Amino acid sequence: MVSRRDFVRLTTCCALAAAAPKLAAAAAAPAQTSRLHIIDMANAAYFDRDQVPDGLDGTNACRQVNDRFLANLRDRGVDTIIRYYSDRNNAGLNCKNITVRERDLLHDFDFAVGIVYQYNGRARDRYTMQTADHDSRFILERAKRIGQPEGSTIYIGVDSDRSLNTDENILAYFALLNARLTPQYRIGVYAAGSRCRLLKERGLASFFWIPEAPAWDGTQAFLNSGDWTFFQNKTEVGQSALTRDVGQAVRIDTSIVNPAAGNSIGAFKRDGTIKTYGAAKLETIAAHRKWVNVPRLEILDRPQGRPVGHSCVARTIHVLSESDGWAEVDRDEDGLSDGYCRSGDLAPLAEMPRWKRGCVPARI
């Protein structure tokens, strides 16, 4: 008798084998087609975002738009920006909450908009039926305020490892959210792999966004199962061609969509329709992402050259090209070469290695 775990492993392997010809062909595509196109940012792109906090409505700050920053993102291939609902604007994030004005601004630059609710996510016992009552009311009020269209997705940020909240409380929290938010909105979750697995098995979430936290419980197994929707593969990017030299930039995170999970993450366009992505594009992007499969990956200025940077095990890297056992790589997801590494030190996206202590990720 085949166990459930063995069945998942066998079916995943079969799916990957069937997709291999497509992924191999995608990997041969020009490097510029493999640029990522989805980012999230916890602060809006305004020059005056560090003024006195303005509550939720952008009345005292967040007025002077950083057009150069948004135009640069668009021109480098970004087509979807995920923004936040939050109970209050955090210190240093005075424009965390998306407003009607920002929604229109993002649409003006042809971005689809995705939404995640995230507040105080690393507090112990944060997610209960009682907090779900408050959170669901707040989410619906914000969704109404910005005109979030029906059928789009609201992600719930469970921004902590499994130990801080019990399974029982998580299930009660998401059960009430489902009762309040669906069928008007679809529910997604941003959480460790074990939380995504729990909510998927109970039918309490439809979209699964995995944080860049490779040590979190169940994340390796969930990513390797192929059940994820998208994966936040780089965080706090501030010194790349995506974010520098554009005035006061906003640090961003980047995400990879799973081509086997469908063609949408539930973001919406100006006309209220849901943004979809072409299969060939998603397959190309996935084919060009690989895991660092050694404790510390040295990035060299040329094959067999001198070190110019590094990356750590269980972190992704963008492979621009490969030849003679060497990979030309982009470490910060701006689509530009950052150097070379040995191809043998990398693993396919479907084979996330186990995270190990000892390597400190370089700030990017």
N, C-alpha and C positions, 0 to 999 in steps of 0.2 A: 504493500500500500504506500503511495507516494504522499509524503507530508505536505502540508500547505507551503512550508518554506521551500521545500525542494521543487514543488510545482511552480512557485513564483520564479525561482532561479531558472528552471528549465524554459518556461515561457519567455522570460526576459532574454535568455541567451538566443532562443529561436528568433525573437523579434529583432535583436541586434544583428544576427546573421543575415536575416532578410533585408535589413536596411544597409548592410555593409557596402554593396555596390553603389548605392546612392551617396553614402558618406564619402567613399573613396573618390567618386567623381566630384563631389563638392569640394574636397580638399585640394583638388587640382585647379579650382577656380581662382581668378585673380584675387590677391590679398585684400583689395579694397572692398570687395563684396562681403567679406567676413567681419566687417566692423559691427560692433554691438549697436543696438538701436533703442534700448530701453534703459532709462536711468530713474533713480528716485533721489529726491533731495528734501532734506528736512527743513530747509529754509527757502523762501522765495528769492528770486533774483532781483533784488532791489539794492541800490547804492545806500539807501538810508535805513537799512533793516536793523541797524544797531542802535537806533534811537530808543526812547522810552517805550516800553511795551504798550501795545494799543488794544489789548483784549483780543477780540476775534475779528473785528470788522475793518481793519486797515484805516482807521480814522486819524491817527496821530503819527504813524510811521508807514514805511513800506509804500512810498509814493513814487520815488524817482527810479524809474525802470532801468535795469541794466540791459538795454537792447543788444549790446555787443555780445554779451554772454549767451543770451538765448539764440541769437543769429549764428553764433559759432557752433552751438550744439546742433542746430538744424543743419548747417552746412556740412557738418562732419557725420551726418547720417542718423542722428537721433530723431525718432518719430513719435516716441511715447515718453511722457514724464509722469511719474507717480508722485502724488502729493498727499498731504496729511489733513486729517481731522484730529484735533487734540483738545482736551479740556481747557488747557491754557498754554500760552506761548512760553516755552522754557527759557531759562536764562541763556542769553546768547543766541536764541532762536526766536527773535521777536516777530518773525513772519512765518512761523511754522504752519499756522492754519491757512488753508487755501481760502480765498475770498472770491466773490463774483468777478471782481476786477481782474484778479490773476487768472481765473478760468478763461475769461475772454482774451487776455493777453496770450496765454499759451495756445489757444486756438488760432489767434492771429498769426502765430509763427508755425501753424500747421501741425502742432503737437496734439496727439490724443492724450487724454488725461485719465490716469488711474488713481484710485483712492485707497488709502490705508488709514484705519483708525488706530492710533497708538498713544497711550498715555500711561505713565508710571508702570511700564510693563515689567520692570525688574523687582517689583515689590512682592514680598511673600504673601501668599493667599490673595493675590490681586483679582483672581478670576473666580467669582462665585455667582450664585443666582441673584444675590442682592446687588452686586456691582453690575450685573448684566441688565438689571432694571434701569439703573441710571444710564449706563452706556448706550443702551438701545434708544432711549429717548434723545440723548445728545446726538447720536449718529443721525437719526431721522431728522432732527432739527437742522443739522448742518447740511445734510443732503438736500433738504427742501430749500435752504438758503442759497446754495449754489446751483440749484436746478439739476442735480444729478439724475440722469434719465433712468427710467425703469429698465430692468434687464441688464444693467451694468453691475459690476462686482464691487463689493466693499470688503477689503481685507482687514482682518483683525490682527493687530500686532501682539503676539504673545512673545515678547522680546526677552525671554529668559530660558534657562535650561529647565529640565523636567523637575528638579528637586524642589523648586519654590512653590509649586502648586500641585495639588493632588489630582489624579485622573477624575475622581468623582466630581470635584469642583469644576474642572475644565468642561466636563460633559454637561453639567447643569448650566453653566454659563452659556455654552453654545446652543443648548436646547432652547433656552429662552430667547437668544438672539434670532434663532431660526423662526421661532413663533412670531417675533415682532417684525423682522426685516423681510422675510420671504412671504409671498413670491415676488414682491416688488423689486427686491435686489437679490443678487446671488451672493453667497458668502464664501470668502476665501480666508485663508489663514496664513500668517507669516510666523513660522514657528520651527522649533527643532523637529527633526525627523520623526521621533517617537510620538510627538503631539500630532503631527500631520497624519501618521498612520492611524492613531486612535480615532481622529475625527473622520477620516476617510472611511474606516470600517463601520463607524456608526452613522454614516450618511449625514454628518452635520457640517460639512464643508465640501465645496466643489472644486476649488482652486487651491493649489499648495505652493507657497512661495518659501523657499528655504534660505535662511540667513547665511552669511559667510561666517559661520561659527563651527568649524569642522570637528571640534571636540564635543559639541552638544549631543545629547543622548539620541541615538537612533538616526542621526543625520547621514552617516556613511551608508547604512543599510537602505534608507529610504531613497537616497539619490541613486544608488546602484540598482534599486528595484525598477526604476523607470517610471514611478508613479507621480513624480513631481511635475508641476506646471512650469515654474521657472525658478532660477537659482541666482541669488545675489552674490556674484562671484568676486566683486571688488568693492571695498568700502572706503569712504573718506578720501576719495581721489581729489587732490587739490593741485598737483604739480604736473599736469599732463597737458597736451595740446587741446584737450577738451575744456580745460578750466583756467589756464593761465593766460596772461597778456590780454585780458578782456575787462580791465577795470577791477572792481571789487567782485571777485568770483565767489561762487558758492561751492563748497565741497559736495561731491556727488557720490552715489553708489551706482554700480552697473549690474545688469542682470542678463542671464542667458535663458531663452525659452526652450523648453523641451520639445523637439519637433514631433515626438510621438504622442504628445498630450493634447494636440489640437492646434488651432491657428489663432487663438485669442487668449488674452489674460483678463478680459472684461473691462478694458479701458474704453472710453467713449470719445466720439468726435463732436464737432460743433453742432452737427445736425441731429445729435442724439443717438446715432447708430453706433454699433460696437466695432471697434478697430480690429481688423484681422490682418494676418501676416501670411505671405506666400510660403508654401512648403519648401521650395528650393532655397529661399533665403534662410529659413530656420535651419535646414539641414546643413547648409554651408557654414553658418556660424558655429553650429555644434561640432562639425567635423574639424574645425580649426581651433577648438579649445581642448587642451589636455591638462592632466593633473601632473604636478610635480610629484615624482615617485621616489625621490631620495630625500634624506633629512634636510639637506640644504643644497639648493641648486645654484651653482655659480653661473652668472651671465657674463660672457666675455665680449670684448670689443670686436673680435673676429674669431673664427675657428682656431682653437689652440692659442688664443691671444691672452690678454690680461683681463682680470675681473673688473667689471664696471657696475655690478649690482648682484642681487641675489633674490631668490624666492624660496619659500618653505614648503615642506611636504604637505600634501592635501590642499594645496592652493592651485588655482587654475592659471594657465598662461596661454596667450594667444599666439599660435604658430602661424607665421606669415608664409614660410616656405621651408622645405627640407631638401637636403642634398648631401650625399656622402657621409651620412651618419650625424649631420649637424642640422639644427633647427634655428632659423632666424625668428626671433620672438619679440613680441610686444608685451611688456609687463604691466603697463598701466591702462590698457584698453583705449588708447587714443588712435590706434591703427597705424602707428609709426614704429619703426624698428628700434628696439632698445639693446640689441646685441644678439649673441648666439649661445646656444647650449647644446649638449649632446642629446640627440634624439632618444637614445636608450634610457635617459633619465626621466622620460615622460610616459604617462599612461593615458589610454583613451578616456573620453568623458564618461563612458559607461562603467569604468573601473576605478572609482575613487579609492585611493589607498587609505590606510588607517593613519589618523593624525598622531603625531608624536611630539612630546615636549623637546625643547632644546634650541629651536630656531626662532628668532624674533623677526616677524615680517618687517620688511623695509617700508617706511612711510612713503606714500606715493601721492 
